[in-house]
Each structure stands twice: as structure tokens, then as C-alpha cells.
Amino acid sequence: MRIPTLSMLVALVLGGGAPALGAMLATAPIDKDGFSTVECSIVNVGKKERTVKIEVWLAGATPPESSPVVSLRPNDYWRWSGGGCSDGCVYYCRFIVQGGKKDFRAGGCVKPQGGGCAFFVPAQ
């Protein structure tokens, strides 16, 4: 029987078997006021299942409001909302994805309370 070495254990713990996230997309700043929220959404337009994490950033603040890492099959989408600041706040959406940016379409919008998106800002 072979005893695992320290380096093998570290690789298993750090690697976790999850695919690496790496490419990043982000929206331009999104102004929000009142009781609206910022909704960030992404769709996998590629041909393979890929993992995604969405972050909703309040400009100048840390940490972001983050979604869990999710796996999206081709043509699946995911969205995450944030925006606890009440007036005159600027947010942006950041998407950290597995694979290339070309496999995704993403953006963010201001969503008034009880309504649909008022306008959409594409991510690049």
C-alpha cells in the first residue's frame, strides 16, 4: 500500500476536482437608485458545459455580493441580484467563467421593485 505524500494531499485539497475559473467579463458602471436592484445574468452559448460565478460589485467597496459557482449546460443561464445601497449608488457586474469569453453572453440591468429590467448593459 502506498502512503500519499504531502504534495499529493495538498493537490487534492486545493484542486478539489472543480474546473478552474479564469476568463472574466464585466459590465460598464450601472447607476441605481431607490429600491431597485442590479441583476446580472449570463448564458452559455458554447457547446460544452462550463462553470460560472457572478459578482455584483458596489463601486469602491469590497467584498462583492457573489453567487455560488454553478455549472451551465449549453443554452442554460444564471442570474444573481444585488444592490443593497438605497440612493445614488454605482454597481457593476463581473462574471468569472471557465473557458473562453466567446462561450458566453452576459450583462446587467437595473430592476425596479416588482418590475422587469429598465435597461440592459452588456458585459465585455
C-alpha positions in Angstrom: 0.0 0.0 0.0 1.3 3.4 -1.0 1.1 6.3 1.5 0.1 9.6 0.0 2.7 12.3 0.1 2.1 15.8 1.4 2.2 17.2 -2.1 -0.5 14.8 -3.3 -2.7 15.7 -0.3 -2.2 19.4 -1.0 -3.1 19.0 -4.7 -6.3 17.1 -3.7 -7.4 19.7 -1.2 -6.6 22.7 -3.3 -7.8 21.2 -6.6 -11.0 19.9 -5.2 -11.7 18.3 -8.6 -13.6 21.5 -9.7 -12.8 23.0 -13.1 -10.7 26.2 -12.9 -12.4 29.6 -13.4 -10.3 32.1 -15.2 -11.7 34.3 -18.0 -13.5 37.4 -16.9 -16.3 39.7 -18.3 -17.6 42.9 -16.7 -20.2 45.5 -17.4 -19.8 49.2 -17.5 -20.9 51.0 -14.4 -24.7 50.8 -13.7 -26.3 53.6 -11.7 -29.0 52.5 -9.3 -31.4 54.5 -7.1 -34.3 53.9 -4.7 -35.5 50.4 -4.1 -34.3 48.9 -7.4 -31.7 46.1 -7.6 -29.0 45.3 -10.0 -29.5 42.0 -11.8 -26.5 40.3 -13.5 -27.2 37.4 -15.9 -25.2 35.1 -18.2 -26.0 32.5 -20.7 -23.7 29.7 -22.0 -23.8 29.9 -25.8 -20.9 27.4 -26.2 -21.1 23.7 -27.0 -19.8 22.4 -23.6 -20.9 22.6 -20.0 -19.0 25.4 -18.2 -18.8 26.8 -14.7 -19.6 30.4 -13.8 -19.5 32.7 -10.9 -21.3 36.1 -10.8 -20.2 39.0 -8.6 -22.2 42.2 -8.0 -19.8 45.0 -7.1 -20.6 48.3 -5.4 -18.0 50.7 -7.0 -15.3 51.4 -4.4 -16.4 48.7 -2.0 -15.3 45.2 -1.1 -16.3 42.4 -1.0 -18.8 41.8 -3.8 -22.2 40.1 -3.4 -21.2 36.7 -5.0 -23.2 33.8 -6.4 -22.1 30.3 -5.8 -20.1 28.7 -8.6 -22.6 27.0 -10.9 -22.4 24.7 -13.9 -24.2 25.8 -17.0 -25.0 23.4 -19.8 -25.2 24.9 -23.4 -28.1 27.4 -23.6 -28.6 27.5 -19.8 -28.5 30.8 -18.0 -27.9 32.0 -14.5 -28.6 35.3 -12.8 -27.7 37.0 -9.5 -29.0 40.2 -7.9 -27.5 42.7 -5.6 -27.7 46.3 -4.7 -28.4 47.0 -1.0 -27.4 50.6 -1.3 -30.5 52.9 -1.4 -29.7 56.0 -3.4 -27.1 57.2 -5.9 -25.0 54.0 -6.0 -23.0 52.7 -8.8 -22.6 49.0 -9.3 -21.1 46.7 -12.0 -21.4 43.0 -12.7 -18.4 40.8 -13.0 -18.6 37.2 -14.5 -15.7 34.7 -13.9 -16.1 31.8 -16.3 -14.5 28.6 -17.3 -13.3 28.5 -20.8 -13.3 31.5 -23.2 -15.4 34.6 -23.1 -16.7 33.7 -26.6 -18.8 30.9 -25.0 -20.9 33.4 -23.0 -23.2 36.4 -23.4 -23.7 38.4 -20.2 -24.8 41.7 -18.8 -26.6 43.6 -16.1 -29.7 45.7 -15.6 -31.5 47.9 -13.1 -34.6 46.1 -12.0 -37.2 48.3 -10.3 -39.1 46.8 -7.4 -41.8 44.5 -8.8 -40.8 45.1 -12.4 -38.6 43.9 -15.2 -35.3 45.3 -16.3 -35.3 49.0 -17.0 -32.2 48.9 -19.3 -29.5 46.3 -20.0 -25.7 46.9 -20.0 -23.8 44.2 -21.9 -20.6 42.8 -20.5 -17.3 42.6 -22.3 
